[in-house]
Amino acid sequence: RIQYTTDAYLGLPTDILGTDHLIMSYPGGTSELALVAAADGTTVTITPTASAGSREAGVPFQLVLDQGQTYQLDAGPSDLTGTHISSTLPIAVYGANGCANIPNEYIACDHIVEQLPPTSAWGKQFLTVPLATRTAGDTFRILASADATTVTIDSVPVAVLGRGQVYEQVVTGASTIGADKPVQVAQFSNSSSFDGVTSDPFMMLVPPFEQFDAAYTVSTPASGFAQNFL
């Protein structure tokens, strides 16, 4: 957290990390990914969807990392969403953007970040609610893990996606999102100029119905935020 830009992520315990990931990010600004090895001798293969420095789009490259070692890839304004990361041992993976305007034509830009679950933890049914105080809806991105994935919003088909492809839509009000194959759903807070409400971009993952539980403990910041919403 720094002045004018704040985001956070749910840190996943190492016992639920996985070996197959697809990146969720956002275009514009500086689309980024990062990963951390949980064990020595972890071989990681990355196939980026956008060129980033010496790494070419669509060309796989490999890394060998030991426990606690990290790797970060920055594609600038190009979108790393859909980048495939496979590993021989479980790793922690993050999708981010250093300064995202959401949607792209609206200001102001802020950093966004989430730790991403492996594709084995994705789901097919999602319930969504709008962010408090916003008046014109939130931006959603739906990322497919398999080819020929049909996506619906409020039971209306909106897209057929291939593996690693993403569908984006502003959704107003509560909604149901469904797919016939596992997907990942991210909800984005739009830039302030989108609806004139004082707020800034951040990203959060919407948990699938398959991951729902029956009891929750909620934590809020100890200081610096006048309001919290549940």
Buried (B, 14 or more C-beta within 10 A) or exposed (E): EEEEBBBEBEEBEEEEBBBBBBBBBBBBBBBBBBBBBBBEEBEBEBBBBBBBEEBEBEEEEEBEBEEEEEBEBBBBBBBBBBBBBBBEBBBBBBBBBBBBBBBBEBBBBBBBBBBBBBBEBBBBEBEBEBBEEBEEBBBBBBBBBBEEBBBBBEEEEBBBBEBBBBBBBBBEEEBEBBBEBBBBBBBBBBBBEBBEBEBBBBBBBBBBEEEEEEEEEEEEEEEEEEEEEE
